[in-house]
């Protein structure tokens, strides 16, 4: 029982830290990027998520109760669920930020129509 509780608590903590690292731009503090080079940070965040799950599998296999393979699968599964939950939260956060930007764009265009010529509907994202 201690193992399961420890795995769930550690997975939740890792999921929260992963979301905070993404939102806070912690990798940008380590790796300087501009423009197209910042796409590589997405790959690094993906690699970090995979590394977290693999670390949970390894620790579950080494420190978990018998049978070891079941402990490894449990730890990896819980970590994967935590990473997927934090990724879902980050997706929702980014969508909200984009919607705020479009609302600001619409407000400015309504106030100063000369700045915003009419654009075709196929260029505008669905809302």
Beta strands, then each sheet from edge to edge (+ up, - down):
end
